[in-house]
Amino acid sequence: MSRARADDLVVRPPGTLRWRGRRFACAIGWGGVRADKREGDGATPAGRFPLRRVLYRPDRLAPPRTALPIAPLGPQDGWCDDAGHNLYNRPLGLPHAARHEALWREDHVYDLIVILGHNDDPVVPGMGSAIFLHVAGPDYAPTAGCVALAQADLLTVLAAIGPRVWLRVPPAPGATRLS
């Protein structure tokens, strides 16, 4: 795991993200925080993750201000969560035969997505996919493993950060760390 930095976005269960002395309400996975993240467990993985790039719905939002790489989403965009497929934990075009998550959704949670560097260098089948920082649902309902902020808070953070800021999720107290 990379070394923690003072500029990191730090998630504290059950629902706070801290950054530069500020606190933002957030949602995490319904499975809590786990150092041994597995596909489908609903857990937010413990660790320190780079912010790879930002995706946004151009029909709902203007391109957000950020120093991170940015790209618009389209109705054909998906993310592979099929651990047996060679595109596991990678973007894919829809329609697609592999099990996947559609990124163009009717609700607003994927109107703005930050792709996190979880299980991507290298990808290990079954260790979790589609772990994002995205817009929170109503009442900060638990996610399937992502971290979610109010859209206004996510836009505020994105406008002030760059590629040297990472998301850090400390292990839950008493959790065992993987070596």
Buried (B, 14 or more C-beta within 10 A) or exposed (E): EEEEEEBBBBBBBEBEBBBEEEEBEBBBBBBBBBBBBBBEBBBBBBBBBBBBBBBBBEEEBEEBEBBBEBBEBBEEBBBBBBBEBEBBBBBBEBEBEBBBBBBBEEEBBBBBBBBBBBBBEEBEBBBBBBBBBBBBBEEBEBBBBBBBBBBEBBBBBBEBBEEEBBBBBBBBEEBEEEE
